[in-house]
Amino acid sequence: MCGEGQRCPSPTDLAGIINSMPNAPIIQRIATKALIVNNRGHILILREANTYTEGTNIGRYHLPGGRLEPGEAFLDGLAREVGEETGLTIDIGKPLYVGEWRPVINGVPHQIVAIFFVCKALSNVVALSPEHDDFKWVTPAQSKQYDIMAPDDLVIEEYALCL
């Protein structure tokens, strides 16, 4: 777990961890994430709370979204995750970015591959899940002031290039 003041493992570190556990299965998951834009052109970032039992980025910000359930349709999963995490209803736009990360969750190595979609918020009223303890509506330039996990930080940079 990467808490405040702790260094998160790099992909090279994780490869070493995984290689040292030859019998440990790697759980591969698919995720959908949303770069949500409001009517003022700000994007929504969420901060992971220490109450999140699968948290590997406690205290860091990220874009809403999460892992799909087996057999769940991509866009249905995105709408569900955004609703659970933020209470928002969104208009899902086009894919912007494909990213990957390899967290170790509760001692189990994972590979998560995500497609990030640009989405429009249909309201600005955010109701956070217990997995999060803060949110911000920020411009892409303001996002640099926050500790945003990878690859979400790269997604915001990519979005800024499209403006």
Secondary structure, 3 states (H helix, E strand, C coil): CCCCCCCCCCHHHHHHHHHCCCCCCCEEEEEEEEEEECCCCCEEEEEECCCCCCCCCCCCEECCEEECCCCCCHHHHHHHHHHHHHCCCEEEEEEEEEEEECCEECCEEEEEEEEEEEEEECCCCCCCCCCEEEEEEECHHHHCCCCECCCHHHHHHHHHHHC
